[in-house]
Amino acid sequence: MLARHADRRENGGERLDISVRENRYITEFSLKGKLYGSAVHKLEKLWIEHIETGGVLLLDIRGLTHLDTAGRRMLFLMQQEGVQVLVGADEAQQYSTALSPIAWPEAQN
């Protein structure tokens, strides 16, 4: 996968880094930092741009340190729309995805 761009968003003094890597089969958004406030709208904008180009989207949230209610809703919506959410890896470092989008509102604090 080649990096297309990295996006740093200032968010009330806290930063959310969004790195985008893509190849001809898949696009990966990697989030690091805090997803809240205006950063949620920036993620939504990137997602909409991706939808317009099509293809599989993987959202790596292992680097998130905080989510607010709007951030949880955005992740829930993205997963409901087919985005694969990477929440962890097993001992062999193989990707695993969140199994139930219903768990977002309660599980992510």
ABEGO torsion letter per residue (X at the ends): XBBABBBBBBBGGBBBBBBBBBBAABBBBBBBEBBBEAAAAAAAAAAAAAAAAEEBBBBBAAABABBBAAAAAAAAAAAAAGBBBBABBBAAGBBBBBABAAAAAAABX
